[in-house]
């Protein structure tokens, strides 16, 4: 499947527009899309609590992130199985990644949110 049907694009936009926290939703989506392995809820929790000013975290002080929090952030675009977070479908990943040849004038807040050339930067 080379293109995503317009109705699916509209559905993904609507799902992510209803996110409880767009900033953290973007962060989680970026991490999961760029990941080469499944990340645990604990990994996601640490990622959501790290910023440029903090050099390390005592993970015992973090409130555990729950599956319901992932659902509030990203809806059904992500799924949690055995405490690990996955993309729910390949079309969701394609929706989020801006191809190198993508038209920059395409509409949508979430579509092509992630630049394919910069995906690994968030994991560094």
TIRO-2110 file (N, C-alpha, C; in Angstrom, 1 decimal):
// TIRO-2110
0.9, -1.2, 0.0, N, 1, A
0.0, 0.0, 0.0, CA, 1, A
0.9, 1.2, 0.0, C, 1, A
0.9, 2.0, -1.1, N, 2, A
1.7, 3.1, -1.2, CA, 2, A
1.1, 4.4, -0.7, C, 2, A
-0.2, 4.5, -0.8, N, 3, A
-0.9, 5.7, -0.3, CA, 3, A
-1.9, 5.3, 0.7, C, 3, A
-2.2, 6.2, 1.6, N, 4, A
-3.2, 6.0, 2.7, CA, 4, A
-4.5, 6.7, 2.2, C, 4, A
-5.6, 5.9, 2.3, N, 5, A
-6.9, 6.5, 1.9, CA, 5, A
-7.2, 7.8, 2.8, C, 5, A
-7.8, 8.7, 2.1, N, 6, A
-8.2, 10.0, 2.8, CA, 6, A
-9.0, 9.8, 4.0, C, 6, A
-9.9, 8.9, 4.0, N, 7, A
-10.7, 8.6, 5.2, CA, 7, A
-9.9, 8.2, 6.4, C, 7, A
-8.8, 7.4, 6.1, N, 8, A
-8.0, 7.0, 7.2, CA, 8, A
-7.1, 8.1, 7.7, C, 8, A
-6.7, 9.0, 6.8, N, 9, A
-5.9, 10.2, 7.2, CA, 9, A
-6.8, 11.0, 8.1, C, 9, A
-8.0, 11.3, 7.7, N, 10, A
-8.9, 12.1, 8.5, CA, 10, A
-9.1, 11.4, 9.9, C, 10, A
-9.3, 10.1, 9.9, N, 11, A
-9.5, 9.4, 11.2, CA, 11, A
-8.3, 9.6, 12.1, C, 11, A
-7.1, 9.4, 11.6, N, 12, A
-5.8, 9.6, 12.4, CA, 12, A
-5.7, 11.0, 12.9, C, 12, A
-6.0, 12.0, 12.1, N, 13, A
-6.0, 13.4, 12.5, CA, 13, A
-6.9, 13.6, 13.7, C, 13, A
-8.2, 13.1, 13.5, N, 14, A
-9.2, 13.3, 14.5, CA, 14, A
-8.7, 12.6, 15.9, C, 14, A
-8.2, 11.4, 15.8, N, 15, A
-7.8, 10.7, 17.0, CA, 15, A
-6.7, 11.5, 17.7, C, 15, A
-5.7, 12.0, 17.0, N, 16, A
-4.6, 12.7, 17.6, CA, 16, A
-5.0, 14.1, 18.1, C, 16, A
-6.0, 14.7, 17.4, N, 17, A
-6.5, 16.0, 17.8, CA, 17, A
-7.1, 15.9, 19.2, C, 17, A
-7.6, 14.8, 19.6, N, 18, A
-8.3, 14.6, 20.9, CA, 18, A
-7.3, 14.2, 22.0, C, 18, A
-6.0, 14.2, 21.7, N, 19, A
-5.0, 13.8, 22.7, CA, 19, A
-5.1, 14.7, 23.9, C, 19, A
-4.9, 14.0, 25.1, N, 20, A
-4.9, 14.8, 26.3, CA, 20, A
-3.7, 15.7, 26.5, C, 20, A
-2.6, 15.5, 25.7, N, 21, A
-1.4, 16.2, 25.9, CA, 21, A
-0.6, 16.1, 24.6, C, 21, A
-0.8, 17.1, 23.7, N, 22, A
-0.2, 17.0, 22.3, CA, 22, A
1.3, 17.0, 22.4, C, 22, A
2.0, 17.7, 23.3, N, 23, A
3.4, 17.7, 23.4, CA, 23, A
4.0, 16.3, 23.7, C, 23, A
3.4, 15.7, 24.7, N, 24, A
3.8, 14.3, 25.1, CA, 24, A
3.4, 13.3, 24.1, C, 24, A
2.3, 13.5, 23.4, N, 25, A
1.9, 12.6, 22.4, CA, 25, A
2.9, 12.6, 21.2, C, 25, A
3.3, 13.8, 20.9, N, 26, A
4.4, 13.9, 19.8, CA, 26, A
5.7, 13.2, 20.2, C, 26, A
6.0, 13.4, 21.5, N, 27, A
7.3, 12.7, 22.0, CA, 27, A
7.2, 11.2, 21.9, C, 27, A
6.0, 10.7, 22.4, N, 28, A
5.8, 9.2, 22.4, CA, 28, A
5.8, 8.7, 21.0, C, 28, A
5.1, 9.3, 20.1, N, 29, A
5.0, 8.9, 18.8, CA, 29, A
6.3, 8.9, 18.1, C, 29, A
7.1, 9.9, 18.3, N, 30, A
8.5, 10.0, 17.7, CA, 30, A
9.3, 8.8, 18.2, C, 30, A
9.3, 8.6, 19.5, N, 31, A
10.1, 7.5, 20.1, CA, 31, A
9.7, 6.1, 19.5, C, 31, A
8.4, 5.9, 19.5, N, 32, A
7.9, 4.6, 19.0, CA, 32, A
8.1, 4.4, 17.5, C, 32, A
7.9, 5.4, 16.7, N, 33, A
8.2, 5.3, 15.3, CA, 33, A
9.7, 5.1, 15.0, C, 33, A
10.6, 5.7, 15.7, N, 34, A
12.0, 5.6, 15.5, CA, 34, A
12.6, 4.3, 16.1, C, 34, A
11.9, 3.7, 17.0, N, 35, A
12.4, 2.6, 17.8, CA, 35, A
12.8, 1.4, 16.9, C, 35, A
13.9, 0.7, 17.2, N, 36, A
14.2, -0.5, 16.5, CA, 36, A
13.8, -1.7, 17.3, C, 36, A
13.3, -1.5, 18.5, N, 37, A
12.8, -2.5, 19.4, CA, 37, A
11.6, -2.0, 20.1, C, 37, A
10.8, -2.9, 20.6, N, 38, A
9.6, -2.4, 21.4, CA, 38, A
10.1, -1.7, 22.7, C, 38, A
9.5, -0.6, 23.1, N, 39, A
9.8, 0.1, 24.3, CA, 39, A
8.8, -0.3, 25.4, C, 39, A
9.3, -0.4, 26.6, N, 40, A
8.4, -0.8, 27.7, CA, 40, A
7.7, 0.5, 28.2, C, 40, A
6.6, 0.3, 29.0, N, 41, A
6.0, 1.5, 29.6, CA, 41, A
7.0, 2.2, 30.5, C, 41, A
7.9, 1.5, 31.1, N, 42, A
8.9, 2.1, 32.0, CA, 42, A
9.8, 3.0, 31.1, C, 42, A
10.2, 2.5, 29.9, N, 43, A
11.1, 3.3, 29.0, CA, 43, A
10.4, 4.6, 28.6, C, 43, A
9.1, 4.4, 28.3, N, 44, A
8.3, 5.6, 27.8, CA, 44, A
8.2, 6.6, 29.0, C, 44, A
8.0, 6.1, 30.2, N, 45, A
7.9, 6.9, 31.4, CA, 45, A
9.2, 7.8, 31.6, C, 45, A
10.3, 7.1, 31.5, N, 46, A
11.6, 7.9, 31.6, CA, 46, A
11.7, 8.9, 30.5, C, 46, A
11.4, 8.5, 29.3, N, 47, A
11.5, 9.5, 28.2, CA, 47, A
10.6, 10.7, 28.3, C, 47, A
9.4, 10.5, 28.9, N, 48, A
8.5, 11.6, 29.1, CA, 48, A
9.0, 12.5, 30.2, C, 48, A
9.8, 12.0, 31.0, N, 49, A
10.3, 12.9, 32.2, CA, 49, A
11.7, 13.4, 32.1, C, 49, A
12.3, 13.2, 31.0, N, 50, A
13.7, 13.7, 30.7, CA, 50, A
13.6, 14.9, 29.9, C, 50, A
14.3, 15.9, 30.2, N, 51, A
14.5, 17.1, 29.4, CA, 51, A
16.0, 17.5, 29.3, C, 51, A
16.3, 18.5, 28.6, N, 52, A
17.7, 18.9, 28.4, CA, 52, A
18.4, 19.3, 29.6, C, 52, A
17.7, 19.8, 30.6, N, 53, A
18.3, 20.3, 31.9, CA, 53, A
18.7, 19.2, 32.8, C, 53, A
18.0, 18.0, 32.7, N, 54, A
18.2, 16.9, 33.6, CA, 54, A
19.2, 15.9, 33.0, C, 54, A
20.2, 15.6, 33.8, N, 55, A
21.3, 14.7, 33.4, CA, 55, A
20.9, 13.2, 33.6, C, 55, A
20.2, 13.0, 34.7, N, 56, A
19.8, 11.6, 35.0, CA, 56, A
18.5, 11.7, 35.9, C, 56, A
17.9, 10.5, 36.0, N, 57, A
16.7, 10.4, 36.8, CA, 57, A
16.8, 9.2, 37.7, C, 57, A
16.3, 9.4, 38.9, N, 58, A
16.2, 8.3, 39.8, CA, 58, A
14.8, 7.7, 39.5, C, 58, A
14.8, 6.6, 38.8, N, 59, A
13.6, 6.0, 38.2, CA, 59, A
12.6, 5.6, 39.3, C, 59, A
13.1, 5.4, 40.6, N, 60, A
12.2, 5.1, 41.6, CA, 60, A
11.3, 6.2, 42.0, C, 60, A
11.6, 7.4, 41.7, N, 61, A
10.8, 8.6, 42.0, CA, 61, A
9.7, 8.8, 41.0, C, 61, A
9.7, 8.1, 39.9, N, 62, A
8.7, 8.3, 38.8, CA, 62, A
7.4, 7.6, 39.1, C, 62, A
6.3, 8.2, 38.8, N, 63, A
5.0, 7.5, 38.9, CA, 63, A
5.0, 6.6, 37.7, C, 63, A
4.5, 5.4, 37.8, N, 64, A
4.5, 4.5, 36.7, CA, 64, A
3.5, 5.0, 35.7, C, 64, A
3.8, 4.9, 34.4, N, 65, A
2.9, 5.3, 33.3, CA, 65, A
2.0, 4.0, 33.0, C, 65, A
0.8, 4.2, 32.8, N, 66, A
-0.1, 3.1, 32.6, CA, 66, A
-0.6, 3.1, 31.2, C, 66, A
-1.1, 1.9, 30.8, N, 67, A
-1.6, 1.8, 29.4, CA, 67, A
-2.7, 2.9, 29.1, C, 67, A
-3.5, 3.2, 30.1, N, 68, A
-4.6, 4.2, 29.9, CA, 68, A
-4.0, 5.6, 29.6, C, 68, A
-2.8, 5.9, 30.1, N, 69, A
-2.1, 7.1, 29.8, CA, 69, A
-1.7, 7.2, 28.4, C, 69, A
-1.2, 6.1, 27.9, N, 70, A
-0.8, 5.9, 26.5, CA, 70, A
-2.0, 6.1, 25.6, C, 70, A
-3.1, 5.5, 26.0, N, 71, A
-4.4, 5.6, 25.2, CA, 71, A
-4.9, 7.1, 25.2, C, 71, A
-4.8, 7.8, 26.3, N, 72, A
-5.2, 9.2, 26.4, CA, 72, A
-4.3, 10.1, 25.5, C, 72, A
-3.0, 9.7, 25.4, N, 73, A
-2.1, 10.5, 24.6, CA, 73, A
-2.3, 10.3, 23.1, C, 73, A
-2.4, 9.0, 22.7, N, 74, A
-2.3, 8.6, 21.3, CA, 74, A
-3.5, 7.8, 20.8, C, 74, A
-4.4, 7.6, 21.6, N, 75, A
-5.6, 6.8, 21.2, CA, 75, A
-5.2, 5.4, 20.7, C, 75, A
-5.9, 4.9, 19.7, N, 76, A
-5.7, 3.6, 19.2, CA, 76, A
-4.5, 3.5, 18.2, C, 76, A
-3.8, 4.6, 18.0, N, 77, A
-2.6, 4.5, 17.1, CA, 77, A
-1.5, 3.7, 17.7, C, 77, A
-1.5, 3.6, 19.1, N, 78, A
-0.5, 2.8, 19.8, CA, 78, A
-1.3, 1.7, 20.6, C, 78, A
-0.6, 0.6, 20.7, N, 79, A
-1.2, -0.5, 21.5, CA, 79, A
-0.2, -0.9, 22.5, C, 79, A
-0.6, -1.4, 23.7, N, 80, A
0.3, -1.9, 24.7, CA, 80, A
0.0, -3.4, 24.9, C, 80, A
1.1, -4.2, 24.7, N, 81, A
1.0, -5.6, 24.9, CA, 81, A
2.1, -6.1, 25.8, C, 81, A
1.8, -6.7, 26.9, N, 82, A
2.8, -7.2, 27.8, CA, 82, A
3.7, -6.1, 28.3, C, 82, A
3.1, -4.9, 28.6, N, 83, A
3.8, -3.8, 29.1, CA, 83, A
4.8, -3.1, 28.1, C, 83, A
4.6, -3.4, 26.8, N, 84, A
5.5, -2.8, 25.7, CA, 84, A
4.5, -2.1, 24.8, C, 84, A
5.0, -1.0, 24.2, N, 85, A
4.2, -0.1, 23.4, CA, 85, A
4.6, -0.3, 21.9, C, 85, A
3.6, -0.5, 21.1, N, 86, A
3.8, -0.7, 19.6, CA, 86, A
2.8, 0.2, 18.8, C, 86, A
3.2, 0.4, 17.6, N, 87, A
2.3, 1.1, 16.6, CA, 87, A
1.2, 0.1, 16.3, C, 87, A
0.0, 0.5, 16.2, N, 88, A
-1.1, -0.4, 16.0, CA, 88, A
-1.2, -0.9, 14.6, C, 88, A
-0.7, -0.1, 13.6, N, 89, A
-0.8, -0.5, 12.2, CA, 89, A
0.3, 0.3, 11.4, C, 89, A
0.7, -0.3, 10.4, N, 90, A
1.8, 0.3, 9.5, CA, 90, A
1.3, 1.6, 8.9, C, 90, A
0.0, 1.7, 8.6, N, 91, A
-0.5, 2.9, 8.0, CA, 91, A
-0.4, 4.1, 9.0, C, 91, A
-0.5, 3.8, 10.3, N, 92, A
-0.3, 4.9, 11.2, CA, 92, A
1.1, 5.4, 11.2, C, 92, A
2.1, 4.5, 11.0, N, 93, A
3.5, 4.9, 10.9, CA, 93, A
3.7, 5.7, 9.6, C, 93, A
3.1, 5.3, 8.5, N, 94, A
3.3, 6.0, 7.3, CA, 94, A
2.6, 7.4, 7.3, C, 94, A
1.5, 7.5, 8.0, N, 95, A
0.8, 8.7, 8.2, CA, 95, A
1.7, 9.7, 8.9, C, 95, A
2.5, 9.3, 9.9, N, 96, A
3.3, 10.2, 10.7, CA, 96, A
4.6, 10.6, 10.1, C, 96, A
5.2, 9.7, 9.3, N, 97, A
6.5, 10.0, 8.7, CA, 97, A
6.4, 10.8, 7.4, C, 97, A
7.1, 11.9, 7.4, N, 98, A
7.2, 12.7, 6.2, CA, 98, A
8.3, 12.1, 5.2, C, 98, A
7.9, 11.6, 4.1, N, 99, A
8.8, 11.1, 3.1, CA, 99, A
9.7, 12.2, 2.6, C, 99, A
10.8, 11.8, 2.1, N, 100, A
11.7, 12.8, 1.5, CA, 100, A
11.1, 13.6, 0.3, C, 100, A
10.2, 12.9, -0.4, N, 101, A
9.6, 13.5, -1.6, CA, 101, A
8.2, 14.0, -1.3, C, 101, A
7.8, 14.1, -0.1, N, 102, A
6.5, 14.6, 0.3, CA, 102, A
6.2, 16.0, -0.1, C, 102, A
5.0, 16.3, -0.4, N, 103, A
4.6, 17.7, -0.7, CA, 103, A
4.5, 18.4, 0.6, C, 103, A
5.2, 19.5, 0.8, N, 104, A
5.2, 20.2, 2.1, CA, 104, A
3.9, 21.0, 2.3, C, 104, A
3.0, 21.1, 1.2, N, 105, A
1.8, 21.9, 1.4, CA, 105, A
0.6, 21.0, 1.8, C, 105, A
0.8, 19.8, 2.1, N, 106, A
-0.3, 18.9, 2.5, CA, 106, A
-0.8, 19.4, 3.9, C, 106, A
-2.2, 19.3, 4.0, N, 107, A
-2.8, 19.8, 5.2, CA, 107, A
-2.8, 18.8, 6.3, C, 107, A
-3.0, 19.3, 7.5, N, 108, A
-3.1, 18.4, 8.7, CA, 108, A
-2.0, 18.8, 9.7, C, 108, A
-2.4, 18.7, 10.9, N, 109, A
-1.5, 19.0, 12.0, CA, 109, A
-0.6, 17.9, 12.3, C, 109, A
-1.1, 16.7, 12.2, N, 110, A
-0.3, 15.5, 12.6, CA, 110, A
0.3, 14.7, 11.5, C, 110, A
-0.3, 14.8, 10.3, N, 111, A
0.2, 14.1, 9.1, CA, 111, A
1.6, 14.6, 8.8, C, 111, A
2.5, 13.6, 8.6, N, 112, A
3.9, 13.9, 8.3, CA, 112, A
4.6, 14.7, 9.4, C, 112, A
4.2, 14.5, 10.6, N, 113, A
4.7, 15.2, 11.8, CA, 113, A
6.2, 14.9, 12.0, C, 113, A
6.6, 13.7, 11.6, N, 114, A
8.0, 13.2, 11.8, CA, 114, A
8.8, 13.2, 10.5, C, 114, A
10.0, 13.8, 10.5, N, 115, A
10.9, 13.9, 9.4, CA, 115, A
11.7, 12.6, 9.3, C, 115, A
11.6, 11.9, 8.2, N, 116, A
12.3, 10.6, 8.1, CA, 116, A
13.8, 10.7, 8.4, C, 116, A
14.4, 11.9, 8.0, N, 117, A
15.8, 12.1, 8.1, CA, 117, A
16.3, 12.4, 9.6, C, 117, A
15.3, 12.7, 10.4, N, 118, A
15.6, 13.1, 11.8, CA, 118, A
15.0, 12.1, 12.9, C, 118, A
14.5, 11.0, 12.4, N, 119, A
13.9, 10.1, 13.4, CA, 119, A
14.7, 9.7, 14.6, C, 119, A
16.0, 9.4, 14.3, N, 120, A
16.9, 8.8, 15.3, CA, 120, A
17.4, 9.9, 16.3, C, 120, A
17.2, 11.2, 15.9, N, 121, A
17.7, 12.3, 16.8, CA, 121, A
17.1, 12.3, 18.2, C, 121, A
15.8, 11.9, 18.2, N, 122, A
15.1, 11.9, 19.5, CA, 122, A
15.6, 10.8, 20.4, C, 122, A
16.1, 9.8, 19.9, N, 123, A
16.6, 8.7, 20.7, CA, 123, A
18.0, 8.9, 21.2, C, 123, A
18.7, 9.9, 20.6, N, 124, A
20.1, 10.1, 21.0, CA, 124, A
20.2, 10.8, 22.4, C, 124, A
END
